[in-house]
Amino acid sequence: MSKKGLRVRVPTNIVRNSDIQIGNGEFQLYVKLCFLRFRNYEDDKITLDHKKLMCNLGINDSRTFKKRLSNLHTSKLINNEIVKLPRSGCIDIEFNSKMLDSKHFTLMNAKVFDYIDKIDEHAFRLLFYYKSHINKDDKDKDRSFCYVGYDTLVKNLKMSKKTIASANELLKKEKLIKVEKHKLCTDYQYDENDELVYDRYNNHYKINNEMF
């Protein structure tokens, strides 16, 4: 089945690391598992060829793959712990359905998986994060772009500014986002030192329409 028109659906709190803290590698794996669950008629138990999945995600080391699965289990996103990977055959993954019981989801076109070999897990996570703040269906307000600041990204995603900048360059190179710099004059707000905040720069991130 073609991925055209298909979307992967991930709880927004997981996208933003709001109350469940997982690394970007674990996030990328979880997103793929969510899509496989969707393709499996949303059955919480899926059977998959782990070597094929590793190849699809560009994971070369089985220890890395196993560690990411272990972290998903520790975070209670999946119920079963994978103690050992078989040399051949398939593994079972059992989703924790309670973690998927959310009122807010971030949807991304399944074409995003075509870019896994072109962008890293940090860029992958950022793309979802930006998308989680965009609602093009809101006619009352212009929400065609996301304007999250670097400091917020550093705090929420536990990424350095250098990593964020590099990830943005990858996303721009693949034409997945456009970045517009905007200078903000003072709005008469004060920082924690009771000093006026002014002349701040706030990027506007626009996502390729194909990802909607």
N, C-alpha and C positions, 0 to 999 in steps of 0.2 A: 504494500500500500504506500502511495506517495505521501510525503510529509506535507505537501502543499495544503494549506488551510488548517492543518493540525496545530494544536497549541499544547504546550506543557504548562501545568497549573501547580504553583507552589505557594504555600501559605506565606503571606507577606512578612509575618514576624520572623520566619526562618530566613527569608531573603535579607532582612535588615539586621539580623543578629539581635533582635529586640530582647528576647528572654531565653533564647537557646543559642549558645555560643559554639559555632562550628567553624573550622578553617575553610578557606576557599577551595581546597582540594576535596574536602568532604562535601562541601556544598555542590560542587560540580557533579560528583558521584550521585548525590541524593536527587538532584534534578533529573538526571538520566533515569534513575530508578523510578521516580514519580511518573515519568513518561512511559516506561515499560509497564508500570502498574495500570496506567490508563489504557494502554494497548491490550492489556490482559483483562479488560472489562471491569477494571477497578477492584479486582480481587486483591485482598491484602496479602496473599501469599503468591509469590511469583517464582518461577523456576527459570534460571538463565545459565547460559554458557559464560562462565566468568572470564575465560581467556578471550572470548570475542568481545566482551564488555571492556576488558582492559585495553584491547587494541583500539576500540572505538573511542576511548577516552585518552589514548596516548600514554597509558601507564605501562611502563616497561618492567617494573620490578613488582613481583607478587607480594613482597613484604610491604611495599607502599600501599598496594591495593587492600591487603588484609588490615593494615593499620587504619586506613580510612573507614573500612567497614566496622572495625572495633570502636572507633570514635563515634560513628553513627549509633551504635548500640549503647555506648556509654551515655550519649545524649538522649537516649530513649526514642530515637526516630525509627529504629527498627527493633523488633522484639528479640530476635534470635542472635546469638553470638556465634560468629564463624570462627571456630577454634582452629580448623585446618582446611586448607584449600586442596581439593583433589587434583591429582595429576591430569586426569581426564574426566569428562562428564560434566554435570551441572551442579549448581548449588541452589538452595532455596533461600529466599529472603522474605521475611514476614514483617510487614509494615505495622507500626503502632498507629492504628486508625485514629486514636485520640489526638495525635499530633496533626492530623489532617482535618480535624473538625474546627474549621476557622471561618470567620465571617468575611475575612479579607484575603484575597488571593492575587498574586501577580501572574499574569498570563504572558507567555512569550511564544512566538511562532516557532514550531519545531525545526525550522531551518537553522536555528541557532546551533544545532549540533553539527551542521556542515562546516562550522568555523572552528571546531575544537583543535584541529591541527594547525590553525593559523593564529589563534589567540591563546594565551595561557589562562590558568584557572583564576587569576586575579582580574583579568579583563572580563572573563565570563561572569564573575560575581558582580563587578561594577555595572555591567550592562543590565543585569537583573535589578540591581539597586536603583539605577536611574529609572528604569521602566516602572518600578514600584511607586514612583512619585508622579507618574504621568497618567492623566485621565483625559483622553482626547474627546470623550463623550460629554464632558462638562461644558455646556454652551454658555453658562453664565460667567465663567472665569476662563482666562487663557491658560490652560494647563497642557500646552503642547510641548512643554520642555520642563526639565528638572533643573533646579538651581541650588542643589546641596553644596555646602562648602567643604573644603579639604579637611578642616578640623573635625567636622562631623563624620566624615568618612574614616579618618584615622581612629577616632574614638569608637565608632560602631563596628567597623570591619577589622580593626586591629592591623591596619596596613600602614606602612610608612608613606610619607608624601612622595618619596622617590618612586616607590612601587606603584602608587596611584598614577603618577605622571607617566610612567612607562606603560602602564595598562591603558591609559587614555590614548597614547600614541598608537598602540596596536589596534584599538577600536576605530580610531580615525583612519588608519591605513587601510583597514578593511571596509571603510565607509559604513560602519555600523552606527557611528555617532558623528554629530557635528558639534563643535564647541565654539560658543561665542562668548567673548570676554566683555563684561559690563562693569563700568566703574560706578560705584555707589557714592554719592555725596552724603554728607551727614544727614541723618534723620532724627537728630537730637536724642539719640539713645546713648546710654553711658555704660562703660564696662565695669568690671569688678573693682577697679581702682577709682571709680567715680570720675573717669575721664571721658570726654566726648569721643564717640567713634565716628570716623569719617574717612573718606577716600579709600574705601575697601573695594576689592575686586571680587565679583561674584560670577562664576562661569554659568552659562546656560547650556545645558546638554540636551540636544535633540537626537532622537533615535530614528534610525532608518525605518521608513513606513512598512517595509517588508517584515519587520519583527512584531508588528501588531496583528 
